[in-house]
Amino acid sequence: MASTERRVARAPGRVNLIGEHTDYNDGLVLPMAIDLGTRIDFQSTDDRIVDIVRTDTGERAVIDLDRRATPETGRRGDWTDYIAGTAWSLRVAGGRPTGFVGVLSGNLPLGQGLSSSAALELASAWALSAGEPPLSTAGASASDPIAVARACQRAENEFVGVPCGILDQFAVAFGVRDASLLLDCRSLEHRPVRLPEGAAFLLAESGVMRELRGSGYEHRRRECEAAVAALAAIDPSVRSLRDATPDLLEGARDRLDDRLLRRARHVVTENERVRATVRGFETDDLATAGRAFLASHASLRDDFEVSVPALDRLVEVAAAIPGVHGARLTGGGFGGAVVVLADAAAAEAVTAAIRTGYATPAGHEPVVRQVRASDGAGLTPGQALT
């Protein structure tokens, strides 16, 4: 017998303020959950069938969680993999996912590097848990966000087939209103970092869609692993690029070809830029944080080579506008959006100037929006399903 209670599971997107490609290298990241996201209006059922409709396309999917119970048998190569994969991963982690009838909606732009996949996974985790905290112990009123984030990461890694780090799912699970999140991806130690009151964060879309699956993302991971192997031959204490230092890289020039040296240099210097940004935020020093943003983009463009001409042009346009302290690609590169750090008082003027000064490759005015820090995934008061 189906439950008559209707609930809403919501999950925010996230913008990674700084710390790009450091997560899978055990490094530091500084994401911010944002006030754009995904929601599933759902009614739990007593079977293991998910019947869900997308409001953006009108598409309906019926997902049999038993028939799609493993990555080998369940992967379809479409958006339903995120739901079926989350159910599989929750079960692996000891949860008891159940079916639901639902409506999937939201205002999170796709293909912009804002973690739309992680948002769908976290919203699904709540809906699949019959509206109870996912992976909570018997009698507990709350779940362990780390366990849920890890389960959703496993779904994306092993079921969907994208080898992402923990950054996206962590940010979506742990979001804090009015704060960013400093995360050590090795220890998973984390803390909120307050955002300066005088700062505004703008997202400007380049007009180039981003897709990690099939991009150079997996290749960059393999290059980082190759760099670690070469550095470990010199210093056995190096387990990841998190352990490398500028001096070690300098001494390894004869062991690393130029390409691997540049990949490693990006990660080592990006960790320092995360620390600099945190110091800037905590002392209301937007100039320092802005310089770190710009240096991060240059490193991603030149050393890690994940930018594209449209992103470079967008950063160039934004950085020249009065009231802007810095700008950088966000979300891994290969297209997507730029995050702009600006004075709050100038946000409207900066938005207008970006729209005037930059055109997408198709010749269109870019989408530019201000985003604010949001709480993480959870339930909100339900509305009747339509």
SULRA-V904024 format. One line per field, one symbol per residue. ss: DSSP state (H for helix, E for strand, - for the rest). phi: phi as a letter, one per 20 degrees, with the letter a starting at -180 (. if undefined). burial: b if it has 16 or more other ideal C-beta (glycine too) atoms within 10 Angstrom, else e. A space follows every 50 residues. Layout:
ss=???
phi=???
burial=???
This chain:
ss=-----EEEEEEEEEEEEE----HHH--EEEEEEEEEEEEEEEEE----EE EEEE-----EEEEE------HHHH-----HHHHHHHHHHHHH-------E EEEEEE---------HHHHHHHHHHHHH----------------HHHHHH HHHHHHHHHH------HHHHHHHH-E--EEEEEE-----EEEEE----EE EEEEE-----------HHHHHHHHHHHHHHHHHH------HHH--HHHHH H------HHHHHHHHHHHHHHHHHHHHHHHHH---HHHHHHHHHHHHHHH HH------HHHHHHHHHHH----EEEEEEE------EEEEEEEHHHHHHH HHHHHHH-E-----E--EEEE-E----EEE------
phi=.ffeedccecbffbdefaodmefedmedccebfcecacccebcfcedcdd dcceffdmfdcddefffdecgfddfdncfffffffffgffffeoecfcea dbcebqcefemdmdmfffffffffgfffelmegflefgneebeegfffff ffffgffeefndefeegffffffdgcgmbececefeemfbbfcfegfedc ddddefndfdbffneegfffffffffffgffffecfffdbfgefcgffff fdgeddfgfffffffgffffgffffffgffffdldfffffffgfffffff feeeldecgffffffffffeegneeabafcnonmoocdddecfgfdgfff gffffeeccfgeneffecbeccfcfffrdcgfcffc
burial=eebeebbbbbbbbbbbbbbbbbbbbbbbbbbbbbbbbbbbbbbbbeebbb bbbeeeeeeebebebeebeebeebbeeebbbbbbbbbbbbbebebebbbb bbbbebebbeebbbbbbbbbbbbbbbbbbbbbbbbbeeeeeebbbbbbbb bbbbbbbbbbebbbbbbbbbbbbbbbeebbbbbbbeeeebebbebbeebb bbbbbbbbebebeebebeebbebbebbbebbeeeeeebebbbbbeeebbe ebeeebeeebbbbbbbbbebbebbebbbebbeeebbebbbbbbbbbbebb bebbebbbebbbbbbebbbebebbbbbbbbbbbbbbbbbbbbbeebbeeb bebbeeebbbeeeeebbbbbbebbebbbeeeeeeee
